[in-house]
Amino acid sequence: MKLVDVGKFGVGVYNVRGSLYAIVNYCSHEGAPLCQGLLGGTNESAPGEPGGLRRVREGQIVRCPWHNWEFDVTTGRNVADPRRRVRTYRVDVTGGEVYLTA
């Protein structure tokens, strides 16, 4: 993740399996610096598997450092409640330069 100092909170740019995604560095829950959180995956219900869970979306879920809210960096949506989200930005790469568009 590369944190870009732009706007009021900054923007985190993530490389997820070769594609770039950008989200605001602000958790919609209580305003934490979201991009300081750990990037990983999340668990999803899998009744037929041992423990009833499976790990999914590895490398695309950022976990808020304050309260562990999870957001998908590819969509900005909260894992537990997709109606909650953080702002995303379009990322373009031209001539080796990365451009963000609100």
C-alpha positions as CSV (number, residue, x, y, z in Angstrom):
1,M,0.0,0.0,0.0
2,K,1.2,3.5,-0.8
3,L,-0.4,6.4,1.1
4,V,-0.8,9.5,-1.0
5,D,-1.0,12.8,0.8
6,V,-4.0,14.3,-1.0
7,G,-7.2,15.8,0.4
8,K,-8.1,16.0,4.0
9,F,-7.3,12.4,4.9
10,G,-5.1,11.0,2.2
11,V,-5.7,8.1,-0.1
12,G,-4.3,4.5,0.1
13,V,-3.4,2.9,-3.2
14,Y,-3.3,-0.9,-3.2
15,N,-2.0,-3.5,-5.6
16,V,-4.4,-6.4,-5.6
17,R,-3.2,-9.2,-7.9
18,G,-1.7,-6.8,-10.4
19,S,-4.6,-4.2,-10.4
20,L,-4.5,-0.9,-8.6
21,Y,-7.3,0.3,-6.3
22,A,-7.5,3.4,-4.1
23,I,-9.6,4.2,-1.0
24,V,-9.8,7.2,1.3
25,N,-7.7,6.9,4.5
26,Y,-10.7,7.3,6.7
27,C,-12.9,4.6,8.3
28,S,-16.6,5.4,7.9
29,H,-17.3,3.9,11.3
30,E,-15.4,6.4,13.6
31,G,-12.9,8.2,11.5
32,A,-9.8,6.0,12.0
33,P,-6.9,6.2,9.6
34,L,-8.1,3.1,7.7
35,C,-5.1,2.5,5.5
36,Q,-2.9,1.9,8.6
37,G,-4.9,-1.3,9.1
38,L,-3.7,-4.7,8.1
39,L,-4.4,-6.0,4.6
40,G,-5.5,-9.6,4.3
41,G,-8.6,-11.6,3.6
42,T,-11.8,-12.4,5.5
43,N,-13.7,-15.4,6.7
44,E,-16.9,-16.5,5.1
45,S,-19.4,-19.2,6.1
46,A,-18.8,-22.6,4.6
47,P,-21.0,-25.2,6.4
48,G,-19.4,-28.2,4.6
49,E,-15.8,-27.3,5.6
50,P,-14.0,-28.0,8.9
51,G,-14.8,-25.2,11.4
52,G,-17.6,-24.0,9.1
53,L,-15.5,-21.1,7.7
54,R,-13.2,-20.5,4.7
55,R,-10.7,-17.8,4.0
56,V,-11.6,-15.6,1.0
57,R,-10.5,-12.4,-0.8
58,E,-6.9,-12.7,0.5
59,G,-5.0,-9.5,-0.1
60,Q,-8.0,-7.3,-0.8
61,I,-9.6,-6.7,2.7
62,V,-8.2,-3.9,4.9
63,R,-9.1,-4.1,8.6
64,C,-9.6,-0.8,10.5
65,P,-6.9,-0.4,13.1
66,W,-9.3,0.9,15.8
67,H,-12.3,-1.5,15.7
68,N,-11.5,-4.1,13.1
69,W,-14.1,-3.1,10.6
70,E,-13.3,-4.8,7.3
71,F,-13.5,-3.1,3.9
72,D,-12.9,-4.5,0.5
73,V,-10.3,-2.2,-1.2
74,T,-11.6,-3.1,-4.7
75,T,-15.1,-1.8,-4.0
76,G,-14.9,0.2,-0.8
77,R,-17.8,-1.9,0.7
78,N,-17.8,-3.0,4.3
79,V,-17.6,-6.8,4.5
80,A,-20.3,-7.2,7.2
81,D,-22.7,-4.6,5.8
82,P,-22.2,-3.8,2.1
83,R,-24.4,-0.7,2.5
84,R,-21.6,0.9,4.5
85,R,-18.6,1.9,2.5
86,V,-15.6,4.1,2.2
87,R,-14.9,6.3,-0.8
88,T,-13.0,4.8,-3.7
89,Y,-11.0,6.5,-6.5
90,R,-10.4,5.4,-10.1
91,V,-6.8,4.6,-10.7
92,D,-5.1,5.0,-14.1
93,V,-1.5,4.4,-15.1
94,T,-0.1,6.3,-18.0
95,G,3.5,6.3,-19.0
96,G,4.5,4.8,-15.6
97,E,2.7,7.5,-13.7
98,V,-0.3,6.8,-11.4
99,Y,-3.3,9.1,-11.6
100,L,-6.3,9.1,-9.2
101,T,-9.7,10.4,-10.1
102,A,-12.5,11.2,-7.6
